[in-house]
Amino acid sequence: MAAARRVADTLFKAPKVKHYTLAFLLRDNNGTKEVLLGMKKRGFGAGKWNGFGGKVEPTDATVSDAAAREMNEEALVTVLGSDMEEKGTLVFTFTGKPEVMHVHVFQVRSYSGVPSESDEMKPQWFTYDAIPYASMWADDKYWLPSLLEGKNIVGQFDFDADETKFYDHVLDVTDA
Ligand SMILES: Nc1nc2c([nH]c(=O)n2[C@H]2C[C@H](O)[C@@H](COP(=O)(O)OP(=O)(O)OP(=O)(O)O)O2)c(=O)[nH]1
């Protein structure tokens, strides 16, 4: 559990920690497993495929509710906070930025509605063998395959200031 210890120390020492959610909608499409990703249209991570999420707001009752709210806003589906399954924690640091990002990672299988394009995201279903890692954050190929296998993850990725590559990382993967 080396990653969990490192994450705890990073969060303890950080001058400022901001909480974010990141959720992956999963479905079984006639026996083929698929995950919903969205092309981020603006802001932080624009031009990359990702799960759905954003900042936890003071008005969110729980982190799970924040994850559901973000998914509802960005993919225009209806998901309940109580259906969000917590899958782990990712911490991101960026050279020169005192603020540390604490990302709460979820998966969810229960939803209603049809995922549709919002101001922020253009959603698309991907089979697990066609995830567009080359157009995702550099760290995603390290942990997303484990997540899709149903594992839990705890990791930290320390990025250069330009956000394109990381120079250090730790990752624990455990059976759910
Ligand atoms: N897959 C992946 N997701 C990441 C990485 N880094 C990172 O911040 N994210 C996620 C966490 C959040 O879901 C999202 C960043 O949140 P955001 O800036 O879109 O937050 P928001 O929607 O509240 O922002 P806004 O309304 O102010 O534009 O990106 C990463 O390296 N990989």
PDBQT file of the ligand as one rigid body, heavy atoms in Angstrom, charges set to zero:
ROOT
HETATM    1  N1  LIG A 201      -8.912  10.713 -16.447  1.00  0.00    +0.000 N 
HETATM    2  C1  LIG A 201      -8.333  11.776 -15.872  1.00  0.00    +0.000 A 
HETATM    3  N2  LIG A 201      -9.112  12.728 -15.371  1.00  0.00    +0.000 NA
HETATM    4  C2  LIG A 201      -8.500  13.776 -14.826  1.00  0.00    +0.000 A 
HETATM    5  C3  LIG A 201      -7.110  13.914 -14.757  1.00  0.00    +0.000 A 
HETATM    6  N3  LIG A 201      -6.840  15.073 -14.144  1.00  0.00    +0.000 N 
HETATM    7  C4  LIG A 201      -8.023  15.653 -13.856  1.00  0.00    +0.000 A 
HETATM    8  O1  LIG A 201      -8.222  16.736 -13.304  1.00  0.00    +0.000 OA
HETATM    9  N4  LIG A 201      -9.053  14.851 -14.260  1.00  0.00    +0.000 N 
HETATM   10  C5  LIG A 201     -10.489  15.080 -14.162  1.00  0.00    +0.000 C 
HETATM   11  C6  LIG A 201     -11.018  15.328 -12.793  1.00  0.00    +0.000 C 
HETATM   12  C7  LIG A 201     -12.300  16.083 -13.119  1.00  0.00    +0.000 C 
HETATM   13  O2  LIG A 201     -13.317  15.130 -13.474  1.00  0.00    +0.000 OA
HETATM   14  C8  LIG A 201     -11.930  16.886 -14.356  1.00  0.00    +0.000 C 
HETATM   15  C9  LIG A 201     -11.495  18.301 -14.050  1.00  0.00    +0.000 C 
HETATM   16  O3  LIG A 201     -12.574  18.996 -13.577  1.00  0.00    +0.000 OA
HETATM   17  P1  LIG A 201     -13.122  20.304 -14.343  1.00  0.00    +0.000 P 
HETATM   18  O4  LIG A 201     -12.015  21.307 -14.427  1.00  0.00    +0.000 OA
HETATM   19  O5  LIG A 201     -13.788  19.890 -15.593  1.00  0.00    +0.000 OA
HETATM   20  O6  LIG A 201     -14.180  20.745 -13.273  1.00  0.00    +0.000 OA
HETATM   21  P2  LIG A 201     -15.545  21.505 -13.491  1.00  0.00    +0.000 P 
HETATM   22  O7  LIG A 201     -16.398  20.775 -14.491  1.00  0.00    +0.000 OA
HETATM   23  O8  LIG A 201     -16.121  21.728 -12.137  1.00  0.00    +0.000 OA
HETATM   24  O9  LIG A 201     -14.972  22.817 -14.086  1.00  0.00    +0.000 OA
HETATM   25  P3  LIG A 201     -15.685  24.066 -14.678  1.00  0.00    +0.000 P 
HETATM   26  O10 LIG A 201     -17.158  23.800 -14.601  1.00  0.00    +0.000 OA
HETATM   27  O11 LIG A 201     -15.173  25.147 -13.791  1.00  0.00    +0.000 OA
HETATM   28  O12 LIG A 201     -15.145  24.116 -16.093  1.00  0.00    +0.000 OA
HETATM   29  O13 LIG A 201     -10.830  16.199 -14.941  1.00  0.00    +0.000 OA
HETATM   30  C10 LIG A 201      -6.320  12.878 -15.284  1.00  0.00    +0.000 A 
HETATM   31  O14 LIG A 201      -5.091  12.917 -15.267  1.00  0.00    +0.000 OA
HETATM   32  N5  LIG A 201      -6.979  11.819 -15.835  1.00  0.00    +0.000 N 
ENDROOT
TORSDOF 0
